[in-house]
Amino acid sequence: MSIPSAPGRLRPARDINDRGETVLSRRVLEKTASQVARDETFAGGSSGGFLGIGARADLSARPDASVELAGNIASLKVTVGLPYPIALRQATEQLRRRISDRVTELTGVEVRQVDITVSWLKPAGTELSRRRLQ
Amino acid sequence: MKEHAGAANRTWLIILGILFLAAGVLAVLIATGVLGGLANASEPLLADGAELLAGESAPWAVLLAGVVLGILGLWWILAQIPRSRTAGTFRLQEDPARGITVCDPAVLAAAVSNETEQLPGVVSSSVRLRGTADEPDLAMKVTVNSDADVQGVIARIQHEVVPHLVTALEVPLNTFGLELDASSKPGARTDGARVSSRGTVVY
């Protein structure tokens, strides 16, 4: 075995861009955002139902999230349900900060905007205890 | 809680009143002969009335006038139907750089209504929120039955239900209206009593 001396037979150093690319589907971002909202904040979504009919408010369900991507910058729209009573401005600001920080951290996509729509408010009582038991 | 066409009714009645008053004054003046110089009583008022109506465009003008009057009349009748006055979506935060937060006032109203119906003796409630997120107006109609302690219900609405809404919106209410109604129906159905318990779970 001889060490090849010709420089042409060495593996050429390549530009980092040529090593392939990772494509993150929009759906991944949406699921990440809604999972972060469900696990790390007070927010809930709706569960059950068929084709959106008969769905019920559930604090342990994942909120709906949709993402608009422009290059590496995302703007999110989330529809959440919150326990009542809660200071809505504070809670949604906390939710916005949490979603944007965690989605950026987990996916590397810069989150510029998080638009939040509060779709229902419900006393926390039973739902939270059910959530703890899971 | 409903919006009626009161202002439109007043405006149109004033306009119609002035028109009819003018027509009446004119008729009186003609009849008493004050305007005798203008219209001779022995001659027909519209001397060339037949030619005027037989003209080419006369039927179309009459038709058009009829249609316009008909549309105005229809609009006026439809304006009598009471409408619910609704508020626009509450914008809780509006920062285009970071995102906006919106909440439909009906969502907050449903939460308030839900909480009110948990009070003992309350049969039903209807809640409407208007205004803006910074100056909310709350109107409530609460139906109670004979079992209710009315003073107690009012006190609990004032000291529990309304403060919870104020907590949620983080601003004091601009106005608050409460209407109480009585009914013979039994109290609001509940799914049973909730008792919180603590204990150790053994797996």
Interface residues (C-beta under 8 A of the other chain):
Chain A: S75 L76 Y84 P85 I86 A87 L88 R89 Q90 T92 E93 R96 R112 Q113 V114 D115 I116 T117 V118 S119 W120 L121 K122 P123 G125 T126 S129
Chain B: L92 Q93 P96 A97 R98 G99 I100 T101 V102 C103 D104 V107 L108 A110 A111 N114 E115 H164 L165 T167 A168 L169 E170 R194 S196
